[in-house]
Amino acid sequence: MSQLQRITIAPSQLQQTQIFLTPQQQHYLKRVLRLREGDRFMAMDGLGKWWLASLSGEQAQVLEPLLVETELPVVITLIIALPKGSGFDDIVRSCTELGVACIAPVLSDRTLLNPSPQKLERWQRIAAEAAEQSERAIVPTILEPVSFTTAIKTTTSTHRYICEARGEYSHLQNAITQISGEVVIATGPEGGWTDRELTEAIATGFQPVSLGRRILRAVTAPIVALSLIAAACEV
């Protein structure tokens, strides 16, 4: 079963026991994967539901629902200052594999990237592909970029952390010994957070934490943070 190909469908595509495939999905299944009539694959709606299905013309027939238990016991929101270049593509892909539930890109004082609306569509597509590959039950939500101030003031999670490379702060590994529910973790841009941003985050309830003695790249820090949280929750 685990070797079957996987695709993500919109909930509206499922009607009773039929999945109405889009032209793009038909091309992918028939031309790229070379599936034939009656061949089986797995479909997911990105909201927690999976089905075993078989190809039937331009549609697919649902054979049975599947139980997929691959999600973390906590809901992780990653607030991340947009890095330069295409680094955010790799962050979305890797953090989806690690179990993130929501990625909130922010424009910080030192952010250099000003993304276009097409970028958001690309990130959502990358998240869907990564969720299929890693057999996630859900596809992470990718929010539209907002200011750093807006992002930190709209979260109400009990567990809120902001990663800071400078200063004498407790290691994230020691800060997450007893976490449950929702966790919010913020990682900074090239050059790190400014003093103003760090002060503002602390004032709104974020706990500053360290990811170690070394200075990590903006694209490395979120992966390290997610790995630590996942490891602590899945022991």
Summary of the structure (lengths in Angstrom):
residues: 235
radius of gyration: 19.6
end to end distance: 25.6
largest distance: 61.9
contacts: 724
relative contact order: 0.15
helix: 31%
strand: 27%
